Amino acid sequence: MVHAYYAPVVERGGRRPVAEHFEHGADVGVRGRGATAEEAFAGAAAALTSLWASDPSSVRPGVEAEVACAAADLESLLVAFLDELIYLFATRRLLFASLDVRIETPPGAPLGLTARGAGEQFDACRHESTVEPKGATLTALRVAREDGGWVAQCVVDV
């Protein structure tokens, strides 16, 4: 079973990325699709957020925050990015209603990602949690061009 929905992200190109879950044993796969790698990353982040808040539209954009990470390649960058979001949830209980992801590829340096987002702290009365992600894994890890757009996916340990 694949559950797909439009990701709540800041739109730049008129299209909104898609966030999906895919089955994987006892864990959960998160997948984002978009016109750019950045949109696909935002979609994967939205799929992750929907594990904490089954209705992502219930997350209010009241608090602003920034996420930054770096890695040698796009696949490792996706894992680092999702792990940063998991860390923010674990330490600040922060959920994102929107994310604007930027990936920079400076020559001779690791890839860098910055994401500015708006969200709020988890509210058990409004955010129906399904599972609590513990970390992004290398299982089913893929960031690639697909069908005229991009896909970014991996399995998260729950």
C-alpha positions in Angstrom: 0.0 0.0 0.0 1.2 3.5 -0.8 -0.3 6.5 0.9 0.2 9.7 -1.1 -0.8 13.3 -0.5 0.5 16.8 -1.5 3.2 18.0 0.8 2.6 21.3 2.7 5.6 23.2 1.5 6.4 26.7 0.2 5.7 26.6 -3.5 8.3 27.9 -5.9 7.4 26.5 -9.3 3.7 26.3 -9.2 3.7 22.5 -8.5 3.6 21.0 -5.0 5.7 18.0 -4.2 4.0 14.8 -3.3 4.7 12.9 0.0 4.2 9.2 0.2 4.6 6.2 2.6 5.6 2.8 1.4 5.5 -0.5 3.2 8.6 -2.0 4.6 8.4 -4.8 7.2 8.1 -3.3 10.7 9.4 0.1 9.6 8.0 2.8 7.3 9.2 4.1 4.0 9.0 7.8 3.4 9.1 9.2 -0.2 8.9 12.6 -1.7 8.4 13.5 -5.3 8.8 16.9 -6.9 10.0 18.8 -9.9 13.4 19.4 -8.2 15.5 17.5 -5.8 14.6 20.2 -3.2 10.9 19.6 -3.7 11.4 15.8 -3.4 13.3 16.3 -0.1 10.5 18.6 1.2 8.0 15.8 0.2 10.0 13.2 2.1 10.1 15.6 5.1 6.3 16.0 4.9 5.9 12.2 4.7 8.0 12.0 7.9 5.9 14.7 9.6 2.7 12.8 8.8 4.0 10.0 11.1 3.8 12.4 14.0 0.7 14.2 12.8 -1.5 11.9 10.6 -3.2 15.0 9.2 -0.3 17.3 8.2 -2.7 20.2 7.6 -3.3 20.3 11.4 0.2 21.6 11.9 0.1 25.4 12.3 2.9 27.6 11.0 3.5 29.6 14.3 7.2 29.1 15.0 10.0 29.5 12.5 13.1 27.3 12.5 16.0 26.4 10.2 17.6 23.1 9.6 21.1 22.7 8.1 23.3 19.7 7.2 25.9 18.6 4.8 26.9 15.3 3.2 29.0 13.9 0.4 26.1 12.9 -1.9 22.4 13.4 -2.3 21.5 10.1 -0.7 23.5 10.8 2.4 22.1 14.3 2.5 18.6 13.0 2.6 19.4 10.7 5.6 21.1 13.6 7.4 18.2 15.9 6.7 15.5 13.5 7.9 17.7 12.8 11.0 17.9 16.5 11.8 14.0 16.7 11.6 13.8 13.6 13.9 16.3 15.3 16.3 14.2 18.6 16.3 11.1 16.5 17.2 12.9 14.6 19.9 14.4 17.7 21.6 11.9 20.4 20.9 8.8 18.4 19.8 8.8 20.6 16.7 6.6 19.7 13.6 6.8 21.6 10.4 3.8 22.9 8.5 6.0 24.1 5.6 9.6 23.8 4.5 11.6 25.6 1.9 14.6 23.4 1.1 17.7 24.6 -0.6 20.6 22.3 -1.7 23.9 23.9 -2.7 26.7 22.1 -4.5 29.8 24.1 -4.0 32.8 22.9 -6.1 35.1 20.6 -4.1 33.0 20.8 -1.0 30.2 18.6 0.5 26.7 19.2 -0.5 24.9 21.6 1.8 21.2 21.7 2.7 19.4 24.5 4.4 15.7 24.4 5.1 13.6 27.2 6.5 10.3 26.2 7.9 7.3 27.2 10.0 5.6 24.9 12.4 4.6 24.3 16.0 5.2 22.1 18.9 3.5 18.7 18.9 0.1 18.9 20.5 -1.3 15.4 21.4 -4.9 16.8 21.4 -4.6 17.9 17.7 -1.8 15.8 16.2 -2.8 12.2 16.0 0.5 10.3 16.0 0.8 6.9 14.3 4.4 5.9 15.1 7.5 7.7 16.4 10.4 7.7 14.0 13.8 7.0 15.6 16.1 7.5 12.6 16.5 7.5 8.8 18.2 4.4 7.4 20.1 3.4 4.3 17.4 0.8 3.5 15.6 1.6 0.1 17.6 4.8 0.0 17.2 6.6 -3.3 17.5 10.1 -4.6 17.2 10.2 -8.4 15.5 11.7 -11.4 12.3 9.8 -12.3 9.5 10.4 -14.7 10.5 14.0 -15.5 10.9 14.9 -11.8 12.8 13.8 -8.7 12.2 11.1 -6.1 13.8 11.1 -2.6 13.1 8.1 -0.4 14.3 5.9 2.5 13.0 3.7 5.3 12.8 5.2 8.8 13.2 3.1 11.9 10.1 3.3 14.1 
